Amino acid sequence: MNSDGQWAAAAQQFQQLFGNSWGNALQSFKTLDLGLPAGTAAPQIAFDPAKLQALQQDYMQESMALWNQGLQANPVSTDRRFANDAWAHNPVAAFSAAAYLLNARTLMRLADAVQADAKTRTRIRFAVEQWMAASAPSNFLAFNAEAQKKAIETKGESIAKGVQNLLHDMRQGHVSMTDESVFEVGKNVATTEGAVVFENEFFQLIEYKPLTAKVYERPFLLIPPCINKFYILDLQPENSLIRYAVSQGHRTFVVSWRNPDESMQKATWDDYIEQAAIKAIGVVQDITGAKQINALGFCVGGTILSNALAVLAARGEKPVASATFLTTLIDFTDTGILDVFIDEGFVKFREMQFSSGGLMPGRDLASTFSFLRPNDLVWNYVVGNYLKGETPPPFDLLYWNSDSTNLPGPFYAWYLRQTYLENNFVKPGKASVCGQKIDLRTVDMPVYIYGSREDHIVPIGGSYASTQHLPGKKRFVMGASGHIAGVINPPAAKKRSHWVREDGKFPKSADEWIAGAKEQPGSWWTDWSGWLKGHAGKQVAAPKTYGKGVKYKAIEPAPGRYVKAKA
């Protein structure tokens, strides 16, 4: 619809079909916050009358069935928010839950019926999902039968504890997802033995103690995402990718990013490439004496690694023999749900905000990612912590998830424009980094590319797209589960599957690749380990000390100071 009159007419029609509240709901679609800058004309939106009519008929039938059922006993809901017996045994609560679920289904179908451009449709659906997640009756003590039952059984103690939990979370600045008091970095997470052998204002370089008598001659460098802390790769000994690499005979180094403070408020993308990624590669070469190393980048760390390799290639340098990219976006055509936040107005706002420097707070980044899955990562904990007065159980991964990091504003704003908005890294010569024109066609070493099938941050199509731009010999593997659980999947756990394709073909789309792939049980780690050993060279005696000489002497034990700094 392209005029207020058309909107009003559609809302009136919908009101006649569905009633006052739903007519108002349709009218509210016009005013949804779609991330548009002030003064920008709203996108054109219309509805298919046939779909509206079908929605009306289905809604009326389901409403009538619900009304006829009235306040009779209700079966336990399949929605886990209402699955506790307390909901089924409380007729009023059961009816409110059923009515909510009916309304939620109808609104989501209404969002799907919108006729507009793809981005507007996605934004409307995202906004409605957030709205429905926030308005669930389970989120309010007055409607939550389970929380009410617990309050009665505990004689109000659960409510008192919930208030304490709320005050605690207000002081710490985020909703608790786990019992954070149980964990301490360096004590029971990030415990693989090693030492910091180099540091500058951007990162510390950690070298890990060998677990084998011999190591491969080519050392191995891991570059984790700078929007998180590196110990997602070293949570516990049994699920540590770092410890696994060390146990496989690789002389292993890891970049531990500094958590930016005001002294880094003007740091740029170029700084992170030159002073961190490229510097780390050079230091590892200096310490080990190796002409070439193997490198791995995870998520944004992989994007940083790809840029560093392209810059080095433009300078005529090829210090990396092979590269591994885990859930990495190089081609930003398919960015999944994160695309709802990105447009010219949003990026311009960030560029203006950080034109003179500044920090992007880690808590804001963490909140954004949590609301990508609001029921699981936000409202689930609001209900448990505050309405039920529960302390969430200890979970190392969720402790890491809550340990956020800041980003330098100029770095963040430049990254948004070059990647999510303009997708310049896959356009040869379009992006300039460290004084060099980026051309991924020059990154011609063997690469191992991993993507997670259910990843909502780096969709499988996004991670697979790297195969279309990197010219070297490639191996692509798809793992089960999501962005983190898919990656952190040790072989000993014997969980999940991975998919491989041995014909060496890389069709244009991920769906075409998947059609020709075969499922393999268990972790992808063993497949990757076999591949990496093929690029690691011969074995030599493991070093007896960390670093090298006075220049690269051990500064402090792993995991170092930088990872312990809070945002």
N, C-alpha and C positions, 0 to 999 in steps of 0.2 A: 504494500500500500504506500502511496506517495503523498497523501494529504491527511490532515487532521479529520476531515469529513469522512474519508474512507475508513480511517481507524475507528471513529465513533460508530459508524454504521456496522462494522464487523463486530465491535464489542457489544452493540445492542442486540445483533443477531445471536451472538453466542450467549448473551444473558438470557434471551428467550429460550434457548435450547437447554442451558445448563443451570440457570438460576443466577441470582445477584452476585454471589461470591466468584463464580466462574466467569461471568462477564467482566468483573473487575480484574480477574486474573489475565484475561486476554488483553485488556486495556493496559495492564502493567507491562506486557511484552514490549510495548512501544517505548517504555521508559527504562527498560533494563540497562544497567551499566555495562556497556559492551567495550569499555576501555577506550572510548572515543575522546579525543581532546575537545576542550570547550570550543564551541562555535562550529564544529564539524557536523555536516548534515547527516542525519540518521540514514542507515542503509534502507533500501526499499525491501519491504517485507509483505508477503501476501499469504493467504491460506487457500488451499483447495477446498471449495465448498463440499465436494463429495466426501472428503476426509473428515471435515467438520461434522457432516451429517452422520457418518459412521461412528465417530467419537461420541456424539450425542446419544445415539441408540445404545451403544455398548455401556455408556455411563449410566443411562437410565435403567437398563436391565440389571446391572450389577448393584446399583443403588437400591432398587426395589428388592432384590434378593437379600441385601444386607438389612434393609429396614424390616422385612418380613421375619428375618431371623431374630431381630430385636436384641434383647439382652439375654438371650438364651446362652447356655454353655457353649463355649467356642473351643475348637481344637487349637493345640499349640501351633503358633505361627512358624512357618519355615524361615522367616526373616529372623536372624539371630538377635536382633534388637528386642524382639518380642517373644522369644522362644522359651523363656522361663515359665514354669507352671503358674507363677503368680499372675501372669497376664490372662491365662485361660480361665483361672478361678475367680477373676474379678470381672464381672460382666461389663461394667462401665469402661474399664481399661481395655478389655478385649474389643469392645465396639469402637473405641477411639482409635485403636491401632488398625483395625480393619478399614475404618473410614479413611484414615491417613494413607494407608497403602493404596486404596482405590483412587484417592485424589492424586497421589504421587504418580501412579501409572498413567492416569489421564493427562496430567500436565506434561509428562515426558512424551507421551504420544502427540500432544499438541505441539511440543517443541519440534518433534520429528516431522510434523506436517507443515512446518514453515516453508514457504517458497522464497528463497533468497540465495545469495552467493554462499559458497561452501563455508567460508570463514565466519560469516554472520550466523549461519545455522549452528556451527560448532560453538560459537560464543553463547548463543541463546541456550543451547543444551547444557553447557557448562554452568551458566548462571542459574538455570532451573535446578540442576543437580545440587548446587550449593544451597539454594533456597530450601529444597525439600530435605536435605540432610540436616540443616539447622532447625527446621520446624518440626521434626519428629517428636511425638509425644514422649518418647523415651528420654528426651533431653531435659524434661521438666519434672520436678519432684511432684507437682500437683497431679500429674498424669501417669507417672512411672510406678506401676503396681509393685514391681520387684523391689524398688528402692523403698517404697512405703512399707512393705512387708518386713524388710530388713530393719527399718527404723523402729517398728513395733517390737520385733524380736530382740533387738539390742537395747530397748528402752531409751532410744534417742542417741545412743552412743555413736551410731554410724553417722548421724547428722553432725554431731560435734566433731568427729574425726574428719568429715568432709569439709567443714569450715576450716579446720587446721590445714588440710591439704591445699585448699584454695589460697589461704594466706601464704603458705610456703611457696606455691607456684607463682603467686604474684611477686614475691620477693626475688625469686630466681629468674623471672621474666619469660617463662615458657611452661606449657603443660607437661607434667611429668609422664613419660611413657614407660619408665622403669624405675626401680629403686636405685637412684644414682649414688646413694651413699655406700653401696656395696662395691663399687668399682673405683679403681685408681690407676691411671695411666702409668705404666712401668711396673706396677705391682701385680695386677691380675688381668690386664689387657696390655697389648704391646710389650710382650715379655721376651721375645726372641733375643738371644744374647748378641750384643754388638757394641759398636762405639761410633760416636760422631767424629769424623776425620776431616771435615771441612765445614765452614759456615761463612755466609755473608748475610747481607740484610734481607735476602729473599728466601733462603733455605738453609737447612743443615743437610749434609750428606752423611748417611749412616752406612757403615760397612758391617756386615754380619759375620760372626765367627763360623768358620767352616765346620760342618758336621761329618765330613768325609776326609780321608787321608789325602785324596787327590781331588783337584778341581779342574774344570775345563779352562783352557787357556784364554778363551774370550769371556771376560766378566759380563755380568748381567745387571742392568740398571732399570729400576722401576720408577716411573713417574706417575704418582697418584693424582687425583683431581685436587686442584687448589681451593675448591669450594667446600672441601671436606678435609678431615685429617687422615693421614696415611694409614693409621692403624686399622682401618677396615680390612686391610690386607694382612693384619697380624693381631686378630682379636684374641684367640686362645691357641695354644700349641696344636690342638687337634684340627683347627679350621684355618690355620694361617697359611696363606699362599706364599708368604715370604719364607717361612720355615720350610715349606715344601720345596721351594726352589733351592734353598741351601742344602736340604737333604738329598737332592738329586745331583749334587756335585757342582753347583754353580757358585762362583764367587760373587756374592750378591750385594748390591748397593741400592739404597732407596733415598729418594728426595723427600725430606720432611719440610713442608712449607711453613714459613713463618705466618703466624696469625696477625694480619696487618693492624697496625695502630696508626696514630696521627702522623708519625714520621714517614709513613708509606702512602699518604693520601694522594700523592701525585704520580704514583707508579703506573706504568703503562703496560700494554700487551707486549711491546717490544722489550721492555725490561724483563718480563717474565721469560721471554724466549732467549734473550742474550745472556742475562745475568743468572738465569736459573737452569733452563733445559740445556742450552749449549754449554754453559759453564760446567754443569754436572757431568756431561759427556766427556769434556776435556779433562776434568779432575780424575775421573775414573780411568781414563787412558794414562794420565801421569802416574797414578798410584800403581797401576798394574803393569805398565809398560806395554800394553796391548795396542796394536795398530788399529784394531777394530773391536767394538763391543756389541753385545746384543741389548736391545732396549724394549721396554714395555710401557705403554701408556693406557691408563684406565679412565674412561669417561672424558672429562675436560683435559685430563692429563694426556690422553691420546691425541686430542686436537692440538695441544701445545707441542707434543712430540712431532706430529706431522709437519707443523710449521717450522720447527727447529731443523728437521731433516731437509725441508725445501730450502731454507735459508743456507744451510751448509752446502747443499748441492749447487746452489747459485754461486757460491764462493769457490766451487771446485773441490770441495771436501766431502769425503764419504767415510766418516769414522764409525758408522753403524753398519754391521753386517746383516742384521735381520731386525725386524720390528714386529711387536705384537700389539694389537689394538683391541682392547676389551670395551664393549658397549660404548663405542666412540662415534661421534658425529664428525665427519669431514665434509660430507655433502648434507646440507641442511634443508633439503627439499621436504623430507618427511620427518617432522619434529614432534608429531603427536600432539597431545593436549597442550603442551607449553606454547604452541602457536597462538592460542587465544589471547595471550598477553601482548603479542608483538604486532605493532604497526608503526607507521612513520611518526605519528604523534607521540606514542609512548617512548620511542627511541630518542626523539628530539628532546622530550622532557628530561630524560636521563642525561643526555649530553649537556643540556643547559644546567642541570643540577650539579654536575661534576666538572663543569668547564674550568673551574679554578681548583679542582681537587676535591677530596672528601672520601668518605668510606661508605660502602654499601654494607649495612649491618648484617651480621650473620644470622641474627634472629629473624630478619625479614626474609632472607633466602630460605631458611628452614621452614618458616610458616608457609611460604608459597608452595614448597614441595609437599608439605603435609596436607594442604587443602586440595592437592590433586587426588587424594584419596580421603575425603573428609570423614566418612563413617569409620574407617579403620584407624586413621592416624590423628583424629581430632575428637570427634564426639564420643567415641568409644571410651576415651580416657576422661573426658568431662563427666560422663555418667559414672564410671567406676570410681574415680578419685573423689568427686564432690558430692554426688547424690547417694552413693553407697558407702562412702568413707573407706574405700579400699586402697591399699598400697600396691601398685603394680609390681609383679614379680620381677626379679633380676633377669635382665636379658642383655648380653654384651652388645649385640647389634643395635638395639634401641638406645643404649647408653651412648654409643658412637653417634647415632643419628641426632641426638640432642646436643652433642658437643660441637657447636657450630663455629664457623670461621667467617671473618669479615673479608671483603674484597676491596681493593683500591677502586674508587669511583671511575677514574679515567680508563682503567683496564676494563671494567665492566661495561661501560658505555660503548667503547670501541668494539668490544666483542659482540655486543648485541647487534650493532649495525652490520658488521662484516659477515656475521654468521646467520642468525635467525632472520634478520630483515632482508639482507641482500645476497646471502649465500655466495660470497665472493671467493672463498678458498678454492672452489672447483672451477673458477673462471681464470684460465691461465693469464698471469700478468695483471689481474684486476686488483688484488690486494698487495700492498707493500708492507713488508715486515723487516725491521732491522736494516732498512735501506735496500732490500732486495725484493724483486717482484716474485710473488709466490707462484710456482708452477708444480703441481703435484705429479706431473708426468716425469719429473726428474727424480722422484723418490722411487727408485727402481730396484731396491733390494727385496729379498724374499720377505713376505709379510704373512702373519697369522692373524686372522680377523675373527673375533668372537662376538655374537649377538645373543641376547636372551629373548625367548619367544614371547613372553608376556611383559616385556619391559614397557613401562608407561612413560619413562623419561627419555630413553633412546629406543624408539620403536625398532622392531627387527628390520623393517624396510630401510630405516636410517642407517643402522650399522652395516647392513648388507651393501648399501650404496657405495661404500668405500671400494668394493671390488671393481667398480666401473671406472675408477679414477687412478688407482695405483697400478703401475704397469709391470711390476716385478712378479715373480712366481708367487702365487697366492694359495692359501688354504683358508676356507671359511667354515666355521663350525657354529651351529646353533644349539644353545642349551635351553633346558626347561626353566620355568619360573621367571622371576623379574630381574630388575636392574642390579640388586645386591644379592639376593638369594641364589640367583642363577650363577653368578660369578663365584661366590663363596660356597663352593660345593666340593668338599674334599673327597677323594676316592674312598677313604675308610668308612664314610657315612653310608655308602651304597644307596644313595638317594638320587632321584630324578634321572633323566636321560639326556643324551645329546644326539644331534643329527649330523651326519657327514655325507659327503658326495665325492666319490672317488674317480669320477670321469674327467675331472679337471675343467668342467664347463661352468661358466659364470654367466647365465642368462641375465637379461636386463633387470628383471624384478625378483624380489625375494620369494614371492609365491612360486615363480617358475623354478627357482633353485630348490625350494622345499619339495616340490612335486617329484623331483628326481633324487631326493636325499633318503638315506636309510637311518632309522632310529637305532641307537646303540645304548645299552643300559649303563647307568652310572655316570660318574663325573667326566667332564671334558678335560680335566687336568692331565690325565694320563696321555691323552691324544696330543695335547700341547707339549707335554714334557718330551715325548718322543720326537716331535717336530723340532723343538728347541735344541735338543742334543745334536741333531743333524747339522746345526749351524754354530756349534760351540767350540769346534776344533778339538785338538788332542787334550789329554789330561796331563796335568803337571802337579808337582807337590803342592799341597795347600800351604798358604802363608802361615807363619807362626805368630805374626804380630799384625795389628791394625795399621792401616795407612802406609806411609813411606817416609822415613827420615823425619827431620825436624819440620819440614814444610807441611806435611800431612800427618802429624802425630795425633793420637787420640785426644780429643778435647774433653769428652765426658762420655759416660756409658749411654748406650741406647736406652730409651727412645729419645733422649735429649731434652733440652729446655723448650724448644719451639713448639712441640706438639702439646705441651702442658699449658700453654697460654690460653686463657679463656677469651671469647669474643666479648 
